[in-house]
């Protein structure tokens, strides 16, 4: 594990200050998402995420659709930053925290996104839940989605 962290640190050192700043922003955003989820009841959190709609709502396709090449590049880079930072958080940064962090980062840049929620049964008679985020025609976080995962709702 130590070699892996050292390798990743060297890689981060070589990506340039803009990407390093984006990784720092991703860390701060995931920490904020973690604190929000610990402190607030989910109905209050949900109000901050956007309108809760069915996957077939026309706003879902509209907000997830490809926009400008610059917005798509920004969405890809934000996804990279969140996925790169997640393993180094001092807590287990799960899919919801990653989606919330990326959504906040995109919102700061005025790029629309869709946070999707899905569920599937597992072997223990429980339900597995998953969150993923799309923006500007880009699969930002939470991919690949398990085959058995059914999309149940979205925040737009």
VENWO-V471721 format. One record per run of one state. SS is the DSSP state (A for helix, B for strand, O for the rest). FROM is the first residue (numbers start at 0). TO is the last residue. If there is no record, write none. Layout:
# VENWO-V471721
ss=SS from=FROM to=TO
ss=SS from=FROM to=TO
This chain:
# VENWO-V471721
ss=O from=0 to=0
ss=A from=1 to=12
ss=O from=13 to=15
ss=A from=16 to=38
ss=O from=39 to=40
ss=A from=41 to=48
ss=O from=49 to=50
ss=B from=51 to=52
ss=O from=53 to=56
ss=A from=57 to=63
ss=O from=64 to=67
ss=A from=68 to=85
ss=O from=86 to=93
ss=A from=94 to=107
ss=O from=108 to=112
ss=B from=113 to=120
ss=O from=121 to=125
ss=B from=126 to=134
ss=O from=135 to=136
ss=B from=137 to=140
ss=O from=141 to=148
ss=B from=149 to=154
ss=O from=155 to=155
